[in-house]
Amino acid sequence: MTIRFLAALVSLSFLLAACSTAKPASPVPGSPVPGSTPLAGAPLVAQDIVVTEAGEVVVALRASAPGTSWARQGAEAATVSIHVDGQYKADVVLFRGETAFTYEALLGGLSKGQHRLAVYREPSKSAAQAKEVRVDEVTVRLYSPGDPLYQVMAHAPILYGRDESRYSDVPLFMYHEVTPQPAGTAIQYTIIFSNEDSGTAADGLMARWGRLTDIEWVYRVVLDAAGNVAREEFQDKDHNTVIFRGAKDGRHPLLKDVTKNNLFADTGTSPYRFTLVPAEPLPDAAREEMMDRHPWMYRVMAEEWEREAAEWTEKSASPDTRAVSDPRNYLYVEFKSAPSGGAPCDAKLAIQVKLRGSDRWYSSDHGVDSLRIQSQGWRRGTVELPPGTTADQVEALRLAVYPGKNLPNCALVCTDVRKAFFLSQDYVPGPSLLTWHGEQILDAAAGSPYPDQLVLPVR
């Protein structure tokens, strides 16, 4: 096993190459061999690290847990905890099971100089059948005050997860958005969870959002021109935006996941402390684009659904029912629309697909109003197709509009279909079947000169 420690600079959008490499540290005398499972109470890894300049530090663990799988009841994952100078910093749930995977955690602000990093296996926070953890590599990187991402890292929220985080609704990934404000600059943080145990049902998640994960913004901070905090907000248990008044660890706000659909409070703790790393900004795309860029999230999503959903069997998979089957049976579509002329509009959209040699249009909404998409901006949806359907069988894609209850005569304007793809057998988004850019007004009013469908052929 190799242990190395890196100091790196990062750009606002993506990590750049490391600008310096610290001398590899020697193992601490008397420590167990890294990568083996130690006796209870002994660390998996115990190592000195040298921070060359005070700043925010990230640790990356390449680890696995033999015999575990997120798809298997009772063997979902092992959990490890990370400590710096004897202080508990974070937990990492090894949701990729026995597959070696690089997990990252934000250690927070560390002073210049030498620090002791330790990683422990946490049996009480792990699945019953999770008996072993392997750590193959440990790296660290520094975000110093001159780094473009320093403020993003310095204000990133710390989340206390739910008590069932070791097997359900685990937080997978955090990204950020930076927006100019009259008072300065707003930084918003959003977390992608592996699923949600309550709230929107699975058929609604797939039809209206194009996923079974849960994506929730958690915290927003507004910084003035000098970098001082002007306002802090978070999303509460009722989806309201409220002022943050909770405690902090340094400048990191402490929040807690308090609902089955992953919403938050600014008080309380739990056995699971997550310090996700918000290094990536959201591009001009749907939020689900972050899953496309990190497709391992689709696999974790599918494994949790396979474990929890009794109806997911190849025998029961059918586009004739609302029951959600294997996520690889769906066409994923991303599009952009908005109310025409900027006027209020509660019209909804459904995505429909026609296969070659058939007159049938498969629809995301199954003819049900609650499964239609209320759209403004970039959105995703999916259409279930017969198992085994391939990209070359798709003849056309259609966006169909349906009137709302309060404003039946309003219209939507569609401007883009950004991508339409299937997941591969390895849960990786495949090539897009089509891309369209234009301007098509859709409304459902009787006698209107505008069509109520946008039909796009697949070449």
Beta strands, then each sheet from edge to edge (+ up, - down):
strand 1: 6-7
strand 2: 20-21
strand 3: 45-51
strand 4: 55-64
strand 5: 79-84
strand 6: 87-93
strand 7: 101-110
strand 8: 113-121
strand 9: 134-143
strand 10: 158-160
strand 11: 171-181
strand 12: 184-193
strand 13: 214-223
strand 14: 229-235
strand 15: 241-243
strand 16: 248-249
strand 17: 252-257
strand 18: 264-265
strand 19: 273-274
strand 20: 280-281
strand 21: 330-339
strand 22: 348-355
strand 23: 361-363
strand 24: 377-384
strand 25: 394-402
strand 26: 411-422
strand 27: 436-443
strand 28: 453-457
sheet 1: 1+ 2-
sheet 2: 3+ 8- 5+ 6-
sheet 3: 7+ 4- 9+
sheet 4: 16+ 17- 10- 19+
sheet 5: 15+ 14- 13+ 12- 11+ 20+
sheet 6: 16+ 17- 18+
sheet 7: 24+ 21- 26+ 27-
sheet 8: 23+ 22- 25+ 28-
end
